[in-house]
Amino acid sequence: MNQAKPQRLKIGNGTISGYISIFLSILALVSILCFIFPEKLTTPEFREIYTAASMQTLIKVVIVAAFFFSLLSLILSKKIQLAAIGAGIAGVAILLGAFSVQGSNVQKSDWYFGLDWMLLDLLLMTVIFIPIELFLPKNTNQTKFHEEWRTDLVYFVISHLFIQFFGIITQKPAIVFFSWIGLDGIHTWVQNLPFIAALFLAFFTTDLFQYWAHRIFHNHVYLWRFHSVHHSTQHMDWLAGSRTHFIDIFFTRAMTFIPLYVLGFSHAVFNTYIIFIAIHAVLIHANTRINFGFLKYIFTTPQYHHWHHCEDPKHYGKNFASIFPFIDMIFGTYYLPGKVWPEGTGVHEAQYPKGFIKQSIYPFTKSPFDTDLKMEERSDR
């Protein structure tokens, strides 16, 4: 499969520091909106985790960091363009109140966007994974600026901004089917478990449900149309996991929510689970050669999940679990050949569309005949 050559970034010439400055200054600028419109742009569940004071401090740190990287870019490159853009945006953020914004009492809102969750998650993921992929890459010819990085960033932004929408529609099936049972006794028992035991139970049950939801999307001819969007990337990196069709998101998250709702985990367990999944889901798609030693037999790793995305038909239908490899072992779909990695990822469709809009529409436009042919090629799934 032919792949466009990714754009390379050279370390030490001021380009990376310039882009970091621009990125940080944009985050600071946009975050001011969360203070101005907290009811509509922030997530109630996450407002319980952080405080307004901590976010005020974080914005100031980000602004200072943006100016630092802007200066560093200017010193290293001897060019003013990237440095000026980063410093300029940071200056605008200061003028709009980055150093003076104050928290306020937030009234309950019937609807909201998850702008705060998107900004915090994006900042955390970039701090963790961009250095890893720059200095410990698996594919040394790939950088963050491959031809489809903007598409994956759009998926990331939309899935975070519409967190309320996806949350509501994925919770409904579990509430409708199980709310009549009377779950108070189960909730009490689970919440009285030791924290580690409850956390393992949350990991295992959600991963078991997610395993079968994931496998169904691979085995069902019509559902594969939607899941193929996720597999279409030829550039595995920390943003690749965000490329997921909204039908795929609805079904898999709905299945995952069933054990969370039925078992009624405590807030501490639930929040730990959310943070772990947010980081781990990005990790297993990352472009890193880190081997993880014996841990790769306990938790899924980039090598493990990259084999799931392998474009070679001989290795289709493997590694559906998102957390625990032993679940794949139980159901006969485990594959981890030592330290060997797949040679490529993607789907065998020469005309697979590029761009968020086209990929969102594509599953609805494919004919059953075309899909049957593709599933016949992937009959081992």
Secondary structure in CASP SS format (residue, H / E / C, confidence):
PFRMAT SS
TARGET T0000
AUTHOR 0000-0000-0000
METHOD secondary structure of the structure
MODEL  1
M C 1.00
N C 1.00
Q C 1.00
A C 1.00
K C 1.00
P C 1.00
Q C 1.00
R C 1.00
L C 1.00
K C 1.00
I C 1.00
G C 1.00
N C 1.00
G C 1.00
T H 1.00
I H 1.00
S H 1.00
G H 1.00
Y H 1.00
I H 1.00
S H 1.00
I H 1.00
F H 1.00
L H 1.00
S H 1.00
I H 1.00
L H 1.00
A H 1.00
L H 1.00
V H 1.00
S H 1.00
I H 1.00
L H 1.00
C H 1.00
F H 1.00
I H 1.00
F C 1.00
P H 1.00
E H 1.00
K H 1.00
L H 1.00
T C 1.00
T C 1.00
P H 1.00
E H 1.00
F H 1.00
R H 1.00
E C 1.00
I C 1.00
Y C 1.00
T C 1.00
A H 1.00
A H 1.00
S H 1.00
M H 1.00
Q H 1.00
T H 1.00
L H 1.00
I H 1.00
K H 1.00
V H 1.00
V H 1.00
I H 1.00
V H 1.00
A H 1.00
A H 1.00
F H 1.00
F H 1.00
F H 1.00
S H 1.00
L H 1.00
L H 1.00
S H 1.00
L H 1.00
I H 1.00
L H 1.00
S H 1.00
K C 1.00
K C 1.00
I C 1.00
Q H 1.00
L H 1.00
A H 1.00
A H 1.00
I H 1.00
G H 1.00
A H 1.00
G H 1.00
I H 1.00
A H 1.00
G H 1.00
V H 1.00
A H 1.00
I H 1.00
L H 1.00
L C 1.00
G C 1.00
A C 1.00
F C 1.00
S C 1.00
V C 1.00
Q C 1.00
G C 1.00
S C 1.00
N C 1.00
V C 1.00
Q C 1.00
K C 1.00
S C 1.00
D C 1.00
W C 1.00
Y C 1.00
F C 1.00
G C 1.00
L H 1.00
D H 1.00
W H 1.00
M H 1.00
L H 1.00
L H 1.00
D H 1.00
L H 1.00
L H 1.00
L H 1.00
M H 1.00
T H 1.00
V H 1.00
I H 1.00
F H 1.00
I H 1.00
P H 1.00
I H 1.00
E H 1.00
L H 1.00
F H 1.00
L C 1.00
P C 1.00
K C 1.00
N C 1.00
T C 1.00
N C 1.00
Q C 1.00
T C 1.00
K C 1.00
F C 1.00
H C 1.00
E C 1.00
E C 1.00
W H 1.00
R H 1.00
T H 1.00
D H 1.00
L H 1.00
V H 1.00
Y H 1.00
F H 1.00
V H 1.00
I H 1.00
S H 1.00
H H 1.00
L H 1.00
F C 1.00
I H 1.00
Q H 1.00
F H 1.00
F H 1.00
G H 1.00
I H 1.00
I H 1.00
T H 1.00
Q H 1.00
K H 1.00
P H 1.00
A H 1.00
I H 1.00
V H 1.00
F H 1.00
F H 1.00
S C 1.00
W C 1.00
I C 1.00
G C 1.00
L C 1.00
D H 1.00
G H 1.00
I H 1.00
H H 1.00
T H 1.00
W H 1.00
V H 1.00
Q H 1.00
N C 1.00
L C 1.00
P C 1.00
F H 1.00
I H 1.00
A H 1.00
A H 1.00
L H 1.00
F H 1.00
L H 1.00
A H 1.00
F H 1.00
F H 1.00
T H 1.00
T H 1.00
D H 1.00
L H 1.00
F H 1.00
Q H 1.00
Y H 1.00
W H 1.00
A H 1.00
H H 1.00
R H 1.00
I H 1.00
F H 1.00
H H 1.00
N H 1.00
H C 1.00
V H 1.00
Y H 1.00
L H 1.00
W H 1.00
R H 1.00
F H 1.00
H H 1.00
S H 1.00
V H 1.00
H H 1.00
H H 1.00
S C 1.00
T C 1.00
Q C 1.00
H C 1.00
M C 1.00
D C 1.00
W C 1.00
L C 1.00
A H 1.00
G H 1.00
S H 1.00
R C 1.00
T C 1.00
H C 1.00
F H 1.00
I H 1.00
D H 1.00
I H 1.00
F H 1.00
F H 1.00
T H 1.00
R H 1.00
A H 1.00
M H 1.00
T H 1.00
F H 1.00
I H 1.00
P H 1.00
L H 1.00
Y H 1.00
V H 1.00
L H 1.00
G C 1.00
F C 1.00
S C 1.00
H H 1.00
A H 1.00
V H 1.00
F H 1.00
N H 1.00
T H 1.00
Y H 1.00
I H 1.00
I H 1.00
F H 1.00
I H 1.00
A H 1.00
I H 1.00
H H 1.00
A H 1.00
V H 1.00
L H 1.00
I C 1.00
H C 1.00
A C 1.00
N C 1.00
T C 1.00
R C 1.00
I C 1.00
N C 1.00
F C 1.00
G H 1.00
F H 1.00
L H 1.00
K H 1.00
Y H 1.00
I C 1.00
F C 1.00
T C 1.00
T C 1.00
P H 1.00
Q H 1.00
Y H 1.00
H H 1.00
H H 1.00
W H 1.00
H H 1.00
H C 1.00
C E 1.00
E C 1.00
D C 1.00
P H 1.00
K H 1.00
H H 1.00
Y C 1.00
G C 1.00
K C 1.00
N C 1.00
F C 1.00
A C 1.00
S C 1.00
I C 1.00
F C 1.00
P H 1.00
F H 1.00
I H 1.00
D H 1.00
M H 1.00
I H 1.00
F H 1.00
G C 1.00
T C 1.00
Y C 1.00
Y C 1.00
L C 1.00
P C 1.00
G C 1.00
K C 1.00
V C 1.00
W C 1.00
P C 1.00
E C 1.00
G C 1.00
T E 1.00
G C 1.00
V C 1.00
H C 1.00
E C 1.00
A C 1.00
Q C 1.00
Y C 1.00
P C 1.00
K C 1.00
G C 1.00
F H 1.00
I H 1.00
K H 1.00
Q H 1.00
S H 1.00
I H 1.00
Y H 1.00
P H 1.00
F H 1.00
T H 1.00
K C 1.00
S C 1.00
P H 1.00
F H 1.00
D H 1.00
T H 1.00
D H 1.00
L H 1.00
K H 1.00
M H 1.00
E H 1.00
E H 1.00
R C 1.00
S C 1.00
D C 1.00
R C 1.00
END
